[in-house]
Amino acid sequence: MPDNILQKLFQPSGRGKVWWLFAFIILLVIISGIIDAGSYYNKGADWLSAKTGQTIKLPYAKEIPFRLGLDLQGGTQLVYSADVTNVPEADRRSAIDGVRDVIERRVNVFGVSEPNIQTNKSGDDYQVIVELAGIKDVNEAIKTIGETPLLEFKEQNTAVKQLTEEEKNQLIATNQEAEKKAEEILGKAISGGDFTALVGEFSNDDAAKANGGDLGWVTENDNQAIVSQIKGLDKGKVYADLIKTSQGFEIVKLEDKRVKINPFDNKSEKEVKASHLLICFQGSDNCENGLSKEEALAKISKLKEEAIPANFIDLVKNNSTEPGAETSGGDLGWFAKGAMVKPFADAVFSQSVGTISDVVETPFGYHLIYKQEEKDLEEYKISHILIKTAKEEDVAGPQSEWKNTELSGKNLKRAAVNFNPNDNSPEVSLEFDDEGAKMFADITGRNINKPVAIYLDGYAISVPTVNEKITGGKAVISGRFNIQEAKLLSQRLNAGALPVPISLVNQQTVGASLGRDSLVASLDAGLYAFLLVGIFMILFYRLPGLLSVISLLIYSLLVLAIFKIWPVTLTLSGVAGFIFSVGIAVDANVLTFARLREELRRGRPLNSALEEAFARAWPSIRDSNSFTIITSIILIIFTTSVVKGFAVTLIIGVAMSMFSAIIITRTFLRLIPARWLESKHWLITSIKKQS
Amino acid sequence: MNYRIIQKRGIWLGISGSLFIAAVIAIFMWGLKFGIDFTGGSLLEVKFTGIRLEVSAIEGQLKDLNLGSLIVQPVNKDGMILRFQDSSKEKHQEVLNKLDELVKKDQKDQKIEEVRYDAVGPSIGIELKRKAILSIFWVLVAIVIYISIAFLKVSKPVVSWKYGVSALIAMSHDVIITIGAFAALGRFYNMEINAPFVAAVLTVLGYSVHDTIVVFDRIRENLPKSDEDFASTVNISLNQTLGRSINTSMTALLALVSIIIFGGESIRSFALALTIGIFIGTYSSIFVASPLLVVWERLRKDR
């Protein structure tokens, strides 16, 4: 027999173990009590040290406040949806994190205490959730977040836009209408209508409209599509057909024609009809035959010896290196002097008709030229009415000129105001982070001699042309702003440029007064719930009921302490979850006590009935509570934040309730001496023991 | 005491059946009144420091703003709730300005205070519906798996998955009747269904199963040592757990009723949904799930 309490404790058998558990529970109660009511504990410590003259100094506890949700303390929740369509799949996550960081900096500038900013992906939609507690002016906050500049770097878009079937049909329909209209006008013009008046009324060529549609003197070279058609027309006549050009349908009147006179030597200009044979060599333009210059010269000199007008075309077809010469026979058709490179033109215009030239060297290689005909160059004075037709881009909308690059505002390290060394105008200089510097080098590297565009909030603010690959990660936005604007821009960029555009999709504001009211109401509800449940348990289960109420009290202390140190954000629904858990926390006790009564009714002695009741009730408690926990986990995974608060508190509550019912209540019941309880049977049940 | 619950199962199942049918009819006839969490739109609650404006005056003042459907409802003694379709922040500001203008016209020093403002974009609503359906689906799957595993050892005379399916039927019954009650509440008291309602329904699912499991557990425990037939064993088990079932629901309902009475306007419909669901859930764990097991066992025998 153990004869003192120490021996009882260190040889834990039966009741000794129970005392250990009891001590553990008391310790838990003290710790969670201090966590729950830190400020009261600290005041008590102060009071104690004052009373005892500084002899007893308890250590201070850290005062941890409850973290209240927006609906209990007032505030605003803003949900932004981020448009990541321009960002490759793999980079979206980091783009969103970039948005979050930027908004965080922005909000910090705004001075909200403890802003809570989270990202969320639901389906394909990326969201940023901004929670601003206790904020006064929500609109100002929205403006501040929304105003954050969006900085993008773009390069030229070379992709071709495809028309849809519908758009193609629309295009055809539009152009058929234009043709019909053009034909009507043509009819009027031919039947003697006033051409100038028709021009004024219908022509889409606004430049020529003022001069009655006059295009001035043109040669066939200047406007091949029209002049080739009207060459044979008499002066003052309208061409009898519509002429289709790239612009649209043309109704053309030939006003006058003459031989073109060269203004320098006052001689009439000529045009010639000729064909040529080309032997190119390595180093000449577009040459692929691989002959050296000497070999090419030898070859063409040999051909020159063979060549006469009668066999020229065959020689060309068999030997010329000009692409397509096998079929064209080197025919160049009619051309004026300006149409050919100078050595070629000089040769062909100086040789006689019907002869073959000596070897001529041009950048394309060596030529032999057979001059077939020569005549004076005619030029024509033309007036026209243009009925424009639609082009693909008119229907499909303009091809977007720029496309996004991988570089965006999120790669910006710093922006500063500089002055251009040449004209002293203010500029904003940009410095990229390491990744950004690399991207910028790539972008400039592949766009040499091409423009890139810097877009701010959707507008191009600077479109410099790249001269060379820029390494070192620095760029300058120049022009178009004064010093204030430059300063403001650099400040905004420093605060953060958004990597992708965002839009506000959801807003919830709870006024501070409503939050306070809700908080008070929840506390009331919690208090009454506790009271009602407690009264019910004591009335129904007597002493065990009272013990279960005490363990419910301890349960509440523990759960609240967990809420504080976790910390769990307590929302209205979260508090409701906690109150509800108070209601079901006693379930485990109810199960056990009901079992206890049953066992007693069967005539078991109290002590063993107690153990039997706990043992038998456990599987049910485990099964049913673990199911509530599974449901809550599913709630947390699949639903919105409002619901999550509820599910989190419910999980904590249910888990702790199992602990309190099994460990705490049981320990209390075991501590009561069985012999004493046996004599006070009414404390447990009115049912008399069957004997 | 031994109540003859199983023996009178026709009555209980009859009551359940009629309630269930009534709920289904209510849902189809009246539909559910979805709140802005699901439909998208705005909810603005304001408080008047002076005399509260008339509903008609507010409607008249806001007529030109094109807010979509505008519903104005007085709350408490000094507040007003406005619901409208448009959820842009510009419209929100315009509404506040217009209301302020109206207040200032008659009462110079008075103003309105914004108590609460929720704006939900339409895409969020669609997302919520998707998530709600998904979570209900997964809870159902979890229930069948969980119960089937828990009752794996109990195979005579009813196989384990039948416990799962019975619990599932009882639970669907609870949820449908709860939703039906809200169809009626929506029809007659304008009670709306928002995101927390989904949580309430899922919690009811969990609770209903939890309650049913306790009864099934007792059946599982009694079966090997019972000399009586299946129906009587179930009935004894029911009687043994009856006190517990009712008492547990009592404590849960006491907590919920406290929330309904004292917890404030914002959480009331949530607590009400839980209350209805748990009440029905308790009923079904006693009067639906176990009788169904017996019915099933009888059917097997008759074949």
Interface residues (C-beta under 8 A of the other chain):
Chain A: D71 V79 S81 S122 G123 D125 V138 N139 I142 L504 V505 N506 Q507 Q508 T509 V510 G511 S513 L514 D517 S518 A521 S522 D524 A525 G526 Y528 A529 L532 V533 F536 M537 F540 L572 S573 A576 I579 F580 V582 G583 I584 V586 D587 V590 L591 A594 R597 E598 R616 P619 S620 D623 S624 N625 S626 F627 T628 I630 T631 S632 I634 L635 I637 F638 T639 T640 V642 V643 F646 A647 L650
Chain B: D37 E45 K47 S87 K89 H92 Q93 E113 E114 V115 R116 Y117 D118 A119 V120 G121 S123 I124 E127 L128 R130 K131 A132 L134 S135 W138 V139 A142 I143 Y146 A150 A195 P196 V198 A199 L202 T203 L205 G206 Y207 V209 H210 D211 I213 V214 D217 R218 E221 Q240 T241 G243 R244 N247 T248 M250 T251 A252 L253 L254 A255 L256 V257 S258 I259 I261 F262 G263 G264 S266 I267 F270 A271 L274
